[in-house]
Structures are given as C-alpha cells and as structure tokens.
Amino acid sequence: MGFVFFLQKIFLAFLVAMGITVTLGDAYCFSKINKPGETNKGCVLDGKLYPYGEIARTENCFRCSCSKREISCCSLFLTPTGYDKESCRVIFNKKTCDYEVVQKSDPTKQCTNYSRVG
C-alpha cells in the first residue's frame, strides 16, 4: 500500500507541474465578433481588413482565424515578467514579434532571470 501511495503522490506532482507549464506557455488570445454589414470580404482588426481564413501573422503579431461570424487571434509573443525593472527595460521588436529585455545602462546587453507569460 505504501508504494501505491508513493506513486500517486508522484503522479499528482507531475500533473501539477504540467498544469503550471501549460498555463505559463499559453499565448494571449481573444475573439471579436464581426459587426453586421461591416464587410463581406473578411474581418477588420486594428483598422485593417484581413481575408476569411487563416492569417499567419497580423501587423501587430497575432495569428488569427477569420470567419463570417468572428475573428479569433492569439499572440505570437510572450510578455516578459519578473525582471529587474530598475536596471532593465523591455523593447518590442515588431520584425521578430518578440520582446527583448535589455539593460537600461547598455541596451546592447541582455538581462537574464525573467519569465514570460501570454
């Protein structure tokens, strides 16, 4: 009975760890219902018309799916958190759709010890 209880504890710890990993790894997602009569050619997001179907990358770094009913999007980036805000700053690179955490005193040097969330 002791060995089975031990295996159950290990399995529970594994499930908790996986739940945390999946939660922290998710990108930011949202949906927007299309306004009736707004357009019949696609979906409007941030003032730009996107065609129906899958959109690999929008101008603001989202992956979207556009239908006659709605547009659903998820970010292609994860936002840095937990970095030293006194000595580091965050810069968003639209070309790579990624944040860089750099030193305020020398922006050519990366900061370390931070996490990312969606």
C-alpha positions in Angstrom: 0.0 0.0 0.0 2.9 2.4 0.7 4.4 2.0 -2.8 1.0 2.8 -4.5 0.6 5.9 -2.3 4.1 7.0 -3.3 3.3 6.5 -7.0 0.0 8.5 -6.6 2.0 11.4 -5.0 4.5 11.4 -7.8 1.7 11.4 -10.4 -0.1 14.2 -8.7 3.1 16.3 -8.6 3.6 15.6 -12.3 0.1 16.8 -13.1 0.5 20.0 -11.1 3.9 20.7 -12.8 2.3 20.1 -16.2 -0.6 22.4 -15.4 1.7 25.2 -14.4 3.8 24.7 -17.6 0.8 24.7 -19.9 -0.7 27.8 -18.2 2.5 29.8 -18.4 3.1 28.7 -22.0 -0.2 29.8 -23.4 -0.3 32.9 -25.6 -2.7 35.7 -25.1 -5.9 35.0 -27.1 -9.1 36.9 -27.9 -12.1 36.8 -30.2 -14.0 39.7 -31.8 -17.5 39.2 -33.3 -17.8 40.9 -36.7 -20.3 43.8 -36.8 -23.2 43.2 -39.2 -22.7 44.9 -42.5 -19.1 46.0 -41.7 -17.7 44.0 -44.5 -18.4 40.9 -46.5 -14.8 40.4 -47.7 -13.2 39.4 -44.4 -12.5 40.7 -40.8 -11.4 44.1 -39.6 -8.8 44.2 -36.9 -7.0 47.4 -35.8 -8.4 49.1 -38.9 -7.1 46.6 -41.4 -9.1 44.2 -43.5 -8.0 40.6 -43.4 -9.4 37.9 -45.7 -11.5 35.0 -44.5 -9.4 32.0 -43.4 -6.2 31.6 -41.5 -3.9 34.6 -41.0 -0.3 33.5 -40.2 0.7 36.9 -38.8 -1.1 40.3 -38.5 0.7 43.6 -38.4 0.6 43.5 -34.6 2.0 40.0 -34.2 -1.1 37.9 -33.8 -2.1 34.6 -35.5 -5.8 34.7 -36.4 -8.6 32.8 -37.9 -11.3 34.9 -39.7 -14.8 33.7 -40.4 -18.0 35.4 -41.4 -19.0 35.4 -37.7 -15.8 36.4 -35.9 -12.1 36.8 -35.8 -10.1 34.8 -33.2 -6.5 35.6 -32.5 -3.6 34.5 -30.3 -0.4 36.4 -29.8 2.8 35.2 -31.4 4.8 36.6 -28.4 5.0 36.0 -24.7 5.4 39.0 -22.4 8.4 39.2 -20.1 7.7 39.4 -16.3 9.7 39.2 -13.1 12.7 41.1 -14.5 14.6 43.8 -12.5 12.6 46.9 -13.5 15.2 49.2 -12.0 18.1 48.1 -14.2 16.3 46.5 -17.2 13.7 47.6 -19.7 11.5 45.8 -22.3 11.7 46.6 -26.0 9.2 45.0 -28.5 10.6 44.1 -31.9 7.8 44.0 -34.5 10.0 42.3 -37.1 10.6 39.3 -34.9 7.3 39.6 -32.9 9.3 39.2 -29.7 10.2 41.2 -26.6 13.8 41.9 -25.7 14.8 42.5 -22.0 17.9 44.7 -22.0 19.9 46.7 -19.5 18.9 50.3 -19.2 22.6 51.4 -18.9 23.6 49.4 -22.0 20.8 48.3 -24.3 23.2 46.0 -26.2 23.4 43.7 -23.2 20.5 41.3 -22.4 19.1 41.0 -18.9 18.6 37.5 -17.5 16.5 35.9 -14.8 13.0 36.6 -16.0 9.9 34.7 -17.1 7.4 35.0 -19.9 3.6 34.9 -19.9 0.9 35.0 -22.5 
